[in-house]
């Protein structure tokens, strides 16, 4: 059985920090592409995104907002992220995750970003082992 790439199960942290000097992590949208080397670490606050026509190995493919006023805890958020991103992966890519050559992970709110930035978004990320050009949507890989 395959599991999401653990390296990229990362959290978004509050703006104001610029770990890699790029755009604010809260500006990433579905359809944005990036490189996984810019996503390494436990928390990410800034990342360079670009058009998917350029070579990349990560693509944001789906997003959902979590509900509630109180931070539900990391474990609850990770469960919700997994439950949302897996079926979205299969719809976006067009193949069963277990048979795919691609992986998924996600950006999710931390306690700090939840409280200080009203961050409620889980952003699903499609990950390729090899650099690609163009969107992987409907690729069946």
LUMMI-475619 format. One record per atom (N, C-alpha, C): residue number from 1; atom name; residue in three letters; chain; x, z, y. Coordinates in steps of 0.05 Angstrom, whole numbers. Layout:
! LUMMI-475619
+-------+------+-------+-------+--------+--------+--------+
: palum : tilo : marmi : mitor :     c1 :     c3 :     c2 :
+-------+------+-------+-------+--------+--------+--------+
:   NUM :   CA :   ALA :     A :      X :      Z :      Y :
...
+-------+------+-------+-------+--------+--------+--------+
***
This chain:
! LUMMI-475619
+-------+------+-------+-------+--------+--------+--------+
: palum : tilo : marmi : mitor :     c1 :     c3 :     c2 :
+-------+------+-------+-------+--------+--------+--------+
:     1 :    N :   UNK :     A :     17 :      0 :    -24 :
:     1 :   CA :   UNK :     A :      0 :      0 :      0 :
:     1 :    C :   UNK :     A :     18 :      0 :     25 :
:     2 :    N :   UNK :     A :     11 :    -16 :     45 :
:     2 :   CA :   UNK :     A :     25 :    -17 :     70 :
:     2 :    C :   UNK :     A :     15 :      4 :     89 :
:     3 :    N :   UNK :     A :     32 :     13 :    106 :
:     3 :   CA :   UNK :     A :     23 :     31 :    127 :
:     3 :    C :   UNK :     A :     34 :     21 :    154 :
:     4 :    N :   UNK :     A :     23 :     29 :    176 :
:     4 :   CA :   UNK :     A :     33 :     20 :    202 :
:     4 :    C :   UNK :     A :     62 :     28 :    205 :
:     5 :    N :   UNK :     A :     77 :     12 :    220 :
:     5 :   CA :   UNK :     A :    105 :     17 :    226 :
:     5 :    C :   UNK :     A :    107 :     43 :    242 :
:     6 :    N :   UNK :     A :    118 :     64 :    230 :
:     6 :   CA :   UNK :     A :    120 :     90 :    242 :
:     6 :    C :   UNK :     A :    136 :     90 :    268 :
:     7 :    N :   UNK :     A :    157 :     74 :    269 :
:     7 :   CA :   UNK :     A :    174 :     73 :    292 :
:     7 :    C :   UNK :     A :    158 :     68 :    318 :
:     8 :    N :   UNK :     A :    137 :     53 :    316 :
:     8 :   CA :   UNK :     A :    122 :     46 :    340 :
:     8 :    C :   UNK :     A :     96 :     61 :    344 :
:     9 :    N :   UNK :     A :     92 :     82 :    329 :
:     9 :   CA :   UNK :     A :     69 :     99 :    334 :
:     9 :    C :   UNK :     A :     76 :    117 :    357 :
:    10 :    N :   UNK :     A :     75 :    106 :    381 :
:    10 :   CA :   UNK :     A :     85 :    120 :    405 :
:    10 :    C :   UNK :     A :     64 :    128 :    424 :
:    11 :    N :   UNK :     A :     70 :    146 :    441 :
:    11 :   CA :   UNK :     A :     51 :    157 :    460 :
:    11 :    C :   UNK :     A :     57 :    147 :    488 :
:    12 :    N :   UNK :     A :     37 :    142 :    503 :
:    12 :   CA :   UNK :     A :     40 :    136 :    531 :
:    12 :    C :   UNK :     A :     43 :    163 :    546 :
:    13 :    N :   UNK :     A :     61 :    164 :    565 :
:    13 :   CA :   UNK :     A :     64 :    188 :    581 :
:    13 :    C :   UNK :     A :     57 :    182 :    610 :
:    14 :    N :   UNK :     A :     53 :    203 :    625 :
:    14 :   CA :   UNK :     A :     44 :    200 :    653 :
:    14 :    C :   UNK :     A :     63 :    183 :    670 :
:    15 :    N :   UNK :     A :     52 :    168 :    688 :
:    15 :   CA :   UNK :     A :     68 :    151 :    705 :
:    15 :    C :   UNK :     A :     86 :    168 :    723 :
:    16 :    N :   UNK :     A :    105 :    155 :    735 :
:    16 :   CA :   UNK :     A :    124 :    169 :    752 :
:    16 :    C :   UNK :     A :    152 :    169 :    739 :
:    17 :    N :   UNK :     A :    153 :    167 :    713 :
:    17 :   CA :   UNK :     A :    178 :    164 :    699 :
:    17 :    C :   UNK :     A :    182 :    135 :    694 :
:    18 :    N :   UNK :     A :    207 :    126 :    694 :
:    18 :   CA :   UNK :     A :    212 :     98 :    688 :
:    18 :    C :   UNK :     A :    235 :     96 :    668 :
:    19 :    N :   UNK :     A :    228 :    100 :    643 :
:    19 :   CA :   UNK :     A :    247 :    101 :    621 :
:    19 :    C :   UNK :     A :    263 :     75 :    619 :
:    20 :    N :   UNK :     A :    250 :     52 :    623 :
:    20 :   CA :   UNK :     A :    264 :     27 :    620 :
:    20 :    C :   UNK :     A :    262 :     11 :    646 :
:    21 :    N :   UNK :     A :    253 :     22 :    667 :
:    21 :   CA :   UNK :     A :    253 :      8 :    693 :
:    21 :    C :   UNK :     A :    233 :    -14 :    696 :
:    22 :    N :   UNK :     A :    215 :    -17 :    677 :
:    22 :   CA :   UNK :     A :    196 :    -39 :    678 :
:    22 :    C :   UNK :     A :    169 :    -30 :    689 :
:    23 :    N :   UNK :     A :    149 :    -47 :    685 :
:    23 :   CA :   UNK :     A :    122 :    -40 :    695 :
:    23 :    C :   UNK :     A :    111 :    -16 :    681 :
:    24 :    N :   UNK :     A :     92 :     -3 :    694 :
:    24 :   CA :   UNK :     A :     79 :     21 :    684 :
:    24 :    C :   UNK :     A :     65 :     15 :    658 :
:    25 :    N :   UNK :     A :     68 :     32 :    638 :
:    25 :   CA :   UNK :     A :     56 :     29 :    612 :
:    25 :    C :   UNK :     A :     25 :     27 :    614 :
:    26 :    N :   UNK :     A :     13 :     38 :    634 :
:    26 :   CA :   UNK :     A :    -15 :     38 :    638 :
:    26 :    C :   UNK :     A :    -25 :     10 :    647 :
:    27 :    N :   UNK :     A :     -7 :     -8 :    654 :
:    27 :   CA :   UNK :     A :    -15 :    -35 :    662 :
:    27 :    C :   UNK :     A :    -16 :    -55 :    639 :
:    28 :    N :   UNK :     A :     -8 :    -46 :    615 :
:    28 :   CA :   UNK :     A :     -8 :    -64 :    592 :
:    28 :    C :   UNK :     A :    -37 :    -70 :    585 :
:    29 :    N :   UNK :     A :    -43 :    -96 :    580 :
:    29 :   CA :   UNK :     A :    -70 :   -104 :    574 :
:    29 :    C :   UNK :     A :    -70 :   -119 :    547 :
:    30 :    N :   UNK :     A :    -94 :   -121 :    535 :
:    30 :   CA :   UNK :     A :    -97 :   -138 :    511 :
:    30 :    C :   UNK :     A :    -88 :   -166 :    519 :
:    31 :    N :   UNK :     A :    -71 :   -178 :    502 :
:    31 :   CA :   UNK :     A :    -60 :   -204 :    507 :
:    31 :    C :   UNK :     A :    -32 :   -204 :    519 :
:    32 :    N :   UNK :     A :    -23 :   -180 :    526 :
:    32 :   CA :   UNK :     A :      5 :   -177 :    536 :
:    32 :    C :   UNK :     A :     24 :   -178 :    512 :
:    33 :    N :   UNK :     A :     47 :   -189 :    517 :
:    33 :   CA :   UNK :     A :     68 :   -190 :    496 :
:    33 :    C :   UNK :     A :     92 :   -175 :    506 :
:    34 :    N :   UNK :     A :    109 :   -165 :    488 :
:    34 :   CA :   UNK :     A :    132 :   -150 :    495 :
:    34 :    C :   UNK :     A :    151 :   -150 :    471 :
:    35 :    N :   UNK :     A :    173 :   -136 :    473 :
:    35 :   CA :   UNK :     A :    192 :   -133 :    451 :
:    35 :    C :   UNK :     A :    193 :   -104 :    441 :
:    36 :    N :   UNK :     A :    195 :   -101 :    415 :
:    36 :   CA :   UNK :     A :    194 :    -74 :    404 :
:    36 :    C :   UNK :     A :    218 :    -57 :    412 :
:    37 :    N :   UNK :     A :    240 :    -69 :    419 :
:    37 :   CA :   UNK :     A :    263 :    -54 :    428 :
:    37 :    C :   UNK :     A :    257 :    -38 :    453 :
:    38 :    N :   UNK :     A :    238 :    -48 :    469 :
:    38 :   CA :   UNK :     A :    229 :    -34 :    493 :
:    38 :    C :   UNK :     A :    210 :    -11 :    487 :
:    39 :    N :   UNK :     A :    201 :     -9 :    462 :
:    39 :   CA :   UNK :     A :    181 :     12 :    455 :
:    39 :    C :   UNK :     A :    193 :     34 :    438 :
:    40 :    N :   UNK :     A :    219 :     35 :    435 :
:    40 :   CA :   UNK :     A :    231 :     55 :    418 :
:    40 :    C :   UNK :     A :    231 :     82 :    432 :
:    41 :    N :   UNK :     A :    229 :    103 :    417 :
:    41 :   CA :   UNK :     A :    228 :    130 :    427 :
:    41 :    C :   UNK :     A :    201 :    143 :    422 :
:    42 :    N :   UNK :     A :    199 :    168 :    428 :
:    42 :   CA :   UNK :     A :    174 :    183 :    423 :
:    42 :    C :   UNK :     A :    153 :    178 :    444 :
:    43 :    N :   UNK :     A :    162 :    173 :    469 :
:    43 :   CA :   UNK :     A :    143 :    168 :    491 :
:    43 :    C :   UNK :     A :    154 :    146 :    508 :
:    44 :    N :   UNK :     A :    135 :    130 :    518 :
:    44 :   CA :   UNK :     A :    142 :    107 :    535 :
:    44 :    C :   UNK :     A :    126 :    108 :    560 :
:    45 :    N :   UNK :     A :    140 :    104 :    583 :
:    45 :   CA :   UNK :     A :    125 :    105 :    608 :
:    45 :    C :   UNK :     A :    126 :     78 :    622 :
:    46 :    N :   UNK :     A :    145 :     61 :    616 :
:    46 :   CA :   UNK :     A :    147 :     35 :    629 :
:    46 :    C :   UNK :     A :    157 :     15 :    608 :
:    47 :    N :   UNK :     A :    147 :    -10 :    610 :
:    47 :   CA :   UNK :     A :    154 :    -31 :    591 :
:    47 :    C :   UNK :     A :    151 :    -58 :    604 :
:    48 :    N :   UNK :     A :    169 :    -76 :    598 :
:    48 :   CA :   UNK :     A :    168 :   -103 :    608 :
:    48 :    C :   UNK :     A :    148 :   -119 :    590 :
:    49 :    N :   UNK :     A :    128 :   -130 :    603 :
:    49 :   CA :   UNK :     A :    109 :   -148 :    588 :
:    49 :    C :   UNK :     A :    113 :   -176 :    599 :
:    50 :    N :   UNK :     A :    104 :   -195 :    583 :
:    50 :   CA :   UNK :     A :    107 :   -223 :    592 :
:    50 :    C :   UNK :     A :     87 :   -240 :    577 :
:    51 :    N :   UNK :     A :     85 :   -265 :    585 :
:    51 :   CA :   UNK :     A :     67 :   -284 :    573 :
:    51 :    C :   UNK :     A :     75 :   -289 :    544 :
:    52 :    N :   UNK :     A :     56 :   -291 :    526 :
:    52 :   CA :   UNK :     A :     62 :   -294 :    498 :
:    52 :    C :   UNK :     A :     74 :   -322 :    491 :
:    53 :    N :   UNK :     A :     75 :   -340 :    510 :
:    53 :   CA :   UNK :     A :     89 :   -365 :    506 :
:    53 :    C :   UNK :     A :    119 :   -361 :    503 :
:    54 :    N :   UNK :     A :    129 :   -338 :    514 :
:    54 :   CA :   UNK :     A :    157 :   -331 :    511 :
:    54 :    C :   UNK :     A :    162 :   -317 :    484 :
:    55 :    N :   UNK :     A :    186 :   -318 :    475 :
:    55 :   CA :   UNK :     A :    193 :   -305 :    449 :
:    55 :    C :   UNK :     A :    188 :   -275 :    451 :
:    56 :    N :   UNK :     A :    175 :   -264 :    431 :
:    56 :   CA :   UNK :     A :    168 :   -235 :    430 :
:    56 :    C :   UNK :     A :    164 :   -227 :    402 :
:    57 :    N :   UNK :     A :    161 :   -201 :    397 :
:    57 :   CA :   UNK :     A :    155 :   -191 :    371 :
:    57 :    C :   UNK :     A :    132 :   -170 :    371 :
:    58 :    N :   UNK :     A :    120 :   -165 :    394 :
:    58 :   CA :   UNK :     A :     97 :   -147 :    396 :
:    58 :    C :   UNK :     A :     76 :   -160 :    414 :
:    59 :    N :   UNK :     A :     51 :   -157 :    406 :
:    59 :   CA :   UNK :     A :     28 :   -167 :    421 :
:    59 :    C :   UNK :     A :      6 :   -146 :    421 :
:    60 :    N :   UNK :     A :     -4 :   -140 :    445 :
:    60 :   CA :   UNK :     A :    -27 :   -122 :    447 :
:    60 :    C :   UNK :     A :    -52 :   -138 :    440 :
:    61 :    N :   UNK :     A :    -67 :   -129 :    419 :
:    61 :   CA :   UNK :     A :    -89 :   -145 :    408 :
:    61 :    C :   UNK :     A :   -116 :   -132 :    411 :
:    62 :    N :   UNK :     A :   -118 :   -106 :    417 :
:    62 :   CA :   UNK :     A :   -144 :    -93 :    419 :
:    62 :    C :   UNK :     A :   -141 :    -67 :    434 :
:    63 :    N :   UNK :     A :   -162 :    -57 :    446 :
:    63 :   CA :   UNK :     A :   -161 :    -31 :    459 :
:    63 :    C :   UNK :     A :   -189 :    -18 :    457 :
:    64 :    N :   UNK :     A :   -188 :      8 :    457 :
:    64 :   CA :   UNK :     A :   -213 :     24 :    457 :
:    64 :    C :   UNK :     A :   -208 :     49 :    474 :
:    65 :    N :   UNK :     A :   -229 :     59 :    486 :
:    65 :   CA :   UNK :     A :   -228 :     84 :    501 :
:    65 :    C :   UNK :     A :   -239 :    107 :    485 :
:    66 :    N :   UNK :     A :   -225 :    129 :    485 :
:    66 :   CA :   UNK :     A :   -234 :    153 :    471 :
:    66 :    C :   UNK :     A :   -253 :    168 :    490 :
:    67 :    N :   UNK :     A :   -271 :    183 :    478 :
:    67 :   CA :   UNK :     A :   -291 :    198 :    494 :
:    67 :    C :   UNK :     A :   -284 :    227 :    495 :
:    68 :    N :   UNK :     A :   -295 :    241 :    515 :
:    68 :   CA :   UNK :     A :   -292 :    269 :    517 :
:    68 :    C :   UNK :     A :   -276 :    278 :    541 :
:    69 :    N :   UNK :     A :   -280 :    303 :    548 :
:    69 :   CA :   UNK :     A :   -266 :    315 :    571 :
:    69 :    C :   UNK :     A :   -241 :    329 :    561 :
:    70 :    N :   UNK :     A :   -243 :    342 :    538 :
:    70 :   CA :   UNK :     A :   -221 :    357 :    527 :
:    70 :    C :   UNK :     A :   -203 :    340 :    509 :
:    71 :    N :   UNK :     A :   -177 :    343 :    511 :
:    71 :   CA :   UNK :     A :   -158 :    329 :    494 :
:    71 :    C :   UNK :     A :   -164 :    336 :    465 :
:    72 :    N :   UNK :     A :   -170 :    317 :    448 :
:    72 :   CA :   UNK :     A :   -178 :    323 :    420 :
:    72 :    C :   UNK :     A :   -155 :    331 :    402 :
:    73 :    N :   UNK :     A :   -130 :    328 :    411 :
:    73 :   CA :   UNK :     A :   -107 :    334 :    394 :
:    73 :    C :   UNK :     A :    -95 :    309 :    383 :
:    74 :    N :   UNK :     A :    -69 :    309 :    378 :
:    74 :   CA :   UNK :     A :    -55 :    286 :    369 :
:    74 :    C :   UNK :     A :    -66 :    276 :    342 :
:    75 :    N :   UNK :     A :    -70 :    293 :    323 :
:    75 :   CA :   UNK :     A :    -80 :    285 :    297 :
:    75 :    C :   UNK :     A :   -107 :    270 :    298 :
:    76 :    N :   UNK :     A :   -125 :    280 :    314 :
:    76 :   CA :   UNK :     A :   -151 :    267 :    317 :
:    76 :    C :   UNK :     A :   -148 :    240 :    331 :
:    77 :    N :   UNK :     A :   -131 :    238 :    350 :
:    77 :   CA :   UNK :     A :   -126 :    212 :    364 :
:    77 :    C :   UNK :     A :   -114 :    192 :    344 :
:    78 :    N :   UNK :     A :    -94 :    201 :    329 :
:    78 :   CA :   UNK :     A :    -81 :    183 :    310 :
:    78 :    C :   UNK :     A :   -101 :    173 :    289 :
:    79 :    N :   UNK :     A :   -119 :    190 :    280 :
:    79 :   CA :   UNK :     A :   -140 :    182 :    261 :
:    79 :    C :   UNK :     A :   -158 :    161 :    274 :
:    80 :    N :   UNK :     A :   -167 :    166 :    298 :
:    80 :   CA :   UNK :     A :   -184 :    147 :    312 :
:    80 :    C :   UNK :     A :   -170 :    120 :    317 :
:    81 :    N :   UNK :     A :   -144 :    122 :    324 :
:    81 :   CA :   UNK :     A :   -129 :     97 :    328 :
:    81 :    C :   UNK :     A :   -127 :     81 :    303 :
:    82 :    N :   UNK :     A :   -121 :     94 :    280 :
:    82 :   CA :   UNK :     A :   -119 :     80 :    255 :
:    82 :    C :   UNK :     A :   -146 :     67 :    247 :
:    83 :    N :   UNK :     A :   -167 :     83 :    250 :
:    83 :   CA :   UNK :     A :   -194 :     73 :    243 :
:    83 :    C :   UNK :     A :   -203 :     50 :    260 :
:    84 :    N :   UNK :     A :   -193 :     48 :    285 :
:    84 :   CA :   UNK :     A :   -200 :     26 :    303 :
:    84 :    C :   UNK :     A :   -182 :      2 :    299 :
:    85 :    N :   UNK :     A :   -155 :      7 :    299 :
:    85 :   CA :   UNK :     A :   -136 :    -15 :    299 :
:    85 :    C :   UNK :     A :   -135 :    -31 :    273 :
:    86 :    N :   UNK :     A :   -140 :    -18 :    250 :
:    86 :   CA :   UNK :     A :   -139 :    -33 :    224 :
:    86 :    C :   UNK :     A :   -159 :    -55 :    223 :
:    87 :    N :   UNK :     A :   -185 :    -50 :    227 :
:    87 :   CA :   UNK :     A :   -205 :    -72 :    225 :
:    87 :    C :   UNK :     A :   -201 :    -92 :    248 :
:    88 :    N :   UNK :     A :   -192 :    -83 :    271 :
:    88 :   CA :   UNK :     A :   -186 :   -101 :    293 :
:    88 :    C :   UNK :     A :   -163 :   -120 :    286 :
:    89 :    N :   UNK :     A :   -143 :   -109 :    272 :
:    89 :   CA :   UNK :     A :   -120 :   -125 :    262 :
:    89 :    C :   UNK :     A :   -131 :   -149 :    245 :
:    90 :    N :   UNK :     A :   -147 :   -142 :    226 :
:    90 :   CA :   UNK :     A :   -157 :   -163 :    207 :
:    90 :    C :   UNK :     A :   -174 :   -183 :    222 :
:    91 :    N :   UNK :     A :   -190 :   -175 :    241 :
:    91 :   CA :   UNK :     A :   -207 :   -194 :    257 :
:    91 :    C :   UNK :     A :   -189 :   -211 :    274 :
:    92 :    N :   UNK :     A :   -169 :   -200 :    286 :
:    92 :   CA :   UNK :     A :   -151 :   -215 :    305 :
:    92 :    C :   UNK :     A :   -133 :   -234 :    290 :
:    93 :    N :   UNK :     A :   -119 :   -224 :    269 :
:    93 :   CA :   UNK :     A :   -100 :   -241 :    255 :
:    93 :    C :   UNK :     A :   -114 :   -261 :    236 :
:    94 :    N :   UNK :     A :   -136 :   -252 :    224 :
:    94 :   CA :   UNK :     A :   -150 :   -270 :    206 :
:    94 :    C :   UNK :     A :   -140 :   -267 :    177 :
:    95 :    N :   UNK :     A :   -128 :   -245 :    171 :
:    95 :   CA :   UNK :     A :   -120 :   -239 :    143 :
:    95 :    C :   UNK :     A :   -121 :   -210 :    138 :
:    96 :    N :   UNK :     A :   -122 :   -203 :    113 :
:    96 :   CA :   UNK :     A :   -123 :   -175 :    104 :
:    96 :    C :   UNK :     A :    -96 :   -162 :    110 :
:    97 :    N :   UNK :     A :    -97 :   -138 :    121 :
:    97 :   CA :   UNK :     A :    -72 :   -124 :    128 :
:    97 :    C :   UNK :     A :    -53 :   -121 :    105 :
:    98 :    N :   UNK :     A :    -63 :   -115 :     82 :
:    98 :   CA :   UNK :     A :    -47 :   -111 :     58 :
:    98 :    C :   UNK :     A :    -32 :   -136 :     50 :
:    99 :    N :   UNK :     A :    -42 :   -159 :     56 :
:    99 :   CA :   UNK :     A :    -30 :   -184 :     49 :
:    99 :    C :   UNK :     A :    -14 :   -197 :     72 :
:   100 :    N :   UNK :     A :    -16 :   -186 :     95 :
:   100 :   CA :   UNK :     A :     -3 :   -197 :    119 :
:   100 :    C :   UNK :     A :     27 :   -191 :    120 :
:   101 :    N :   UNK :     A :     41 :   -208 :    134 :
:   101 :   CA :   UNK :     A :     70 :   -203 :    139 :
:   101 :    C :   UNK :     A :     74 :   -187 :    164 :
:   102 :    N :   UNK :     A :     52 :   -182 :    179 :
:   102 :   CA :   UNK :     A :     53 :   -168 :    204 :
:   102 :    C :   UNK :     A :     46 :   -139 :    200 :
:   103 :    N :   UNK :     A :     52 :   -123 :    221 :
:   103 :   CA :   UNK :     A :     46 :    -94 :    221 :
:   103 :    C :   UNK :     A :     29 :    -88 :    246 :
:   104 :    N :   UNK :     A :     18 :    -64 :    247 :
:   104 :   CA :   UNK :     A :      6 :    -56 :    272 :
:   104 :    C :   UNK :     A :     15 :    -27 :    278 :
:   105 :    N :   UNK :     A :     13 :    -21 :    304 :
:   105 :   CA :   UNK :     A :     17 :      6 :    313 :
:   105 :    C :   UNK :     A :      0 :      8 :    339 :
:   106 :    N :   UNK :     A :      5 :     29 :    355 :
:   106 :   CA :   UNK :     A :    -12 :     32 :    379 :
:   106 :    C :   UNK :     A :      2 :     51 :    399 :
:   107 :    N :   UNK :     A :     -7 :     48 :    423 :
:   107 :   CA :   UNK :     A :     -1 :     67 :    444 :
:   107 :    C :   UNK :     A :    -26 :     85 :    447 :
:   108 :    N :   UNK :     A :    -21 :    111 :    451 :
:   108 :   CA :   UNK :     A :    -43 :    129 :    453 :
:   108 :    C :   UNK :     A :    -37 :    151 :    473 :
:   109 :    N :   UNK :     A :    -58 :    164 :    484 :
:   109 :   CA :   UNK :     A :    -54 :    185 :    504 :
:   109 :    C :   UNK :     A :    -40 :    210 :    494 :
:   110 :    N :   UNK :     A :    -24 :    222 :    510 :
:   110 :   CA :   UNK :     A :    -13 :    248 :    505 :
:   110 :    C :   UNK :     A :    -30 :    269 :    519 :
:   111 :    N :   UNK :     A :    -26 :    294 :    514 :
:   111 :   CA :   UNK :     A :    -40 :    315 :    529 :
:   111 :    C :   UNK :     A :    -36 :    311 :    559 :
:   112 :    N :   UNK :     A :    -11 :    306 :    566 :
:   112 :   CA :   UNK :     A :     -4 :    303 :    595 :
:   112 :    C :   UNK :     A :    -18 :    279 :    608 :
:   113 :    N :   UNK :     A :    -17 :    255 :    594 :
:   113 :   CA :   UNK :     A :    -30 :    232 :    606 :
:   113 :    C :   UNK :     A :    -61 :    235 :    607 :
:   114 :    N :   UNK :     A :    -71 :    249 :    587 :
:   114 :   CA :   UNK :     A :   -100 :    254 :    586 :
:   114 :    C :   UNK :     A :   -109 :    271 :    609 :
:   115 :    N :   UNK :     A :    -94 :    292 :    614 :
:   115 :   CA :   UNK :     A :   -101 :    311 :    636 :
:   115 :    C :   UNK :     A :    -94 :    301 :    663 :
:   116 :    N :   UNK :     A :    -71 :    288 :    667 :
:   116 :   CA :   UNK :     A :    -62 :    281 :    693 :
:   116 :    C :   UNK :     A :    -70 :    253 :    702 :
:   117 :    N :   UNK :     A :    -73 :    234 :    683 :
:   117 :   CA :   UNK :     A :    -80 :    206 :    690 :
:   117 :    C :   UNK :     A :   -107 :    197 :    680 :
:   118 :    N :   UNK :     A :   -122 :    216 :    668 :
:   118 :   CA :   UNK :     A :   -148 :    210 :    656 :
:   118 :    C :   UNK :     A :   -146 :    187 :    636 :
:   119 :    N :   UNK :     A :   -124 :    187 :    621 :
:   119 :   CA :   UNK :     A :   -117 :    167 :    601 :
:   119 :    C :   UNK :     A :   -133 :    172 :    576 :
:   120 :    N :   UNK :     A :   -150 :    152 :    569 :
:   120 :   CA :   UNK :     A :   -166 :    154 :    545 :
:   120 :    C :   UNK :     A :   -162 :    130 :    526 :
:   121 :    N :   UNK :     A :   -144 :    113 :    533 :
:   121 :   CA :   UNK :     A :   -142 :     87 :    518 :
:   121 :    C :   UNK :     A :   -123 :     88 :    495 :
:   122 :    N :   UNK :     A :   -132 :     76 :    473 :
:   122 :   CA :   UNK :     A :   -114 :     70 :    450 :
:   122 :    C :   UNK :     A :   -111 :     39 :    452 :
:   123 :    N :   UNK :     A :    -86 :     31 :    452 :
:   123 :   CA :   UNK :     A :    -79 :      2 :    454 :
:   123 :    C :   UNK :     A :    -65 :     -6 :    428 :
:   124 :    N :   UNK :     A :    -78 :    -24 :    413 :
:   124 :   CA :   UNK :     A :    -67 :    -33 :    387 :
:   124 :    C :   UNK :     A :    -46 :    -54 :    392 :
:   125 :    N :   UNK :     A :    -24 :    -52 :    377 :
:   125 :   CA :   UNK :     A :     -2 :    -70 :    379 :
:   125 :    C :   UNK :     A :      3 :    -84 :    353 :
:   126 :    N :   UNK :     A :      6 :   -110 :    353 :
:   126 :   CA :   UNK :     A :     12 :   -126 :    330 :
:   126 :    C :   UNK :     A :     43 :   -130 :    331 :
:   127 :    N :   UNK :     A :     56 :   -126 :    308 :
:   127 :   CA :   UNK :     A :     85 :   -126 :    306 :
:   127 :    C :   UNK :     A :     94 :   -146 :    285 :
:   128 :    N :   UNK :     A :    113 :   -163 :    293 :
:   128 :   CA :   UNK :     A :    126 :   -182 :    275 :
:   128 :    C :   UNK :     A :    155 :   -174 :    271 :
:   129 :    N :   UNK :     A :    164 :   -178 :    246 :
:   129 :   CA :   UNK :     A :    193 :   -172 :    240 :
:   129 :    C :   UNK :     A :    211 :   -193 :    253 :
:   130 :    N :   UNK :     A :    200 :   -217 :    257 :
:   130 :   CA :   UNK :     A :    215 :   -239 :    268 :
:   130 :    C :   UNK :     A :    204 :   -246 :    296 :
:   131 :    N :   UNK :     A :    220 :   -255 :    315 :
:   131 :   CA :   UNK :     A :    210 :   -264 :    340 :
:   131 :    C :   UNK :     A :    191 :   -288 :    337 :
:   132 :    N :   UNK :     A :    170 :   -289 :    353 :
:   132 :   CA :   UNK :     A :    151 :   -311 :    352 :
:   132 :    C :   UNK :     A :    146 :   -321 :    380 :
:   133 :    N :   UNK :     A :    134 :   -344 :    383 :
:   133 :   CA :   UNK :     A :    124 :   -354 :    408 :
:   133 :    C :   UNK :     A :     95 :   -360 :    405 :
:   134 :    N :   UNK :     A :     79 :   -355 :    425 :
:   134 :   CA :   UNK :     A :     51 :   -358 :    424 :
:   134 :    C :   UNK :     A :     37 :   -334 :    412 :
:   135 :    N :   UNK :     A :     11 :   -333 :    416 :
:   135 :   CA :   UNK :     A :     -5 :   -311 :    405 :
:   135 :    C :   UNK :     A :     -7 :   -313 :    375 :
:   136 :    N :   UNK :     A :     -8 :   -290 :    362 :
:   136 :   CA :   UNK :     A :    -12 :   -289 :    333 :
:   136 :    C :   UNK :     A :    -41 :   -287 :    325 :
:   137 :    N :   UNK :     A :    -59 :   -288 :    345 :
:   137 :   CA :   UNK :     A :    -87 :   -288 :    340 :
:   137 :    C :   UNK :     A :    -95 :   -311 :    323 :
:   138 :    N :   UNK :     A :   -109 :   -306 :    300 :
:   138 :   CA :   UNK :     A :   -118 :   -327 :    282 :
:   138 :    C :   UNK :     A :    -96 :   -340 :    266 :
:   139 :    N :   UNK :     A :    -72 :   -328 :    266 :
:   139 :   CA :   UNK :     A :    -49 :   -340 :    252 :
:   139 :    C :   UNK :     A :    -51 :   -338 :    222 :
:   140 :    N :   UNK :     A :    -66 :   -317 :    212 :
:   140 :   CA :   UNK :     A :    -68 :   -313 :    183 :
:   140 :    C :   UNK :     A :    -42 :   -303 :    170 :
:   141 :    N :   UNK :     A :    -22 :   -296 :    186 :
:   141 :   CA :   UNK :     A :      3 :   -287 :    175 :
:   141 :    C :   UNK :     A :      1 :   -259 :    163 :
+-------+------+-------+-------+--------+--------+--------+
***
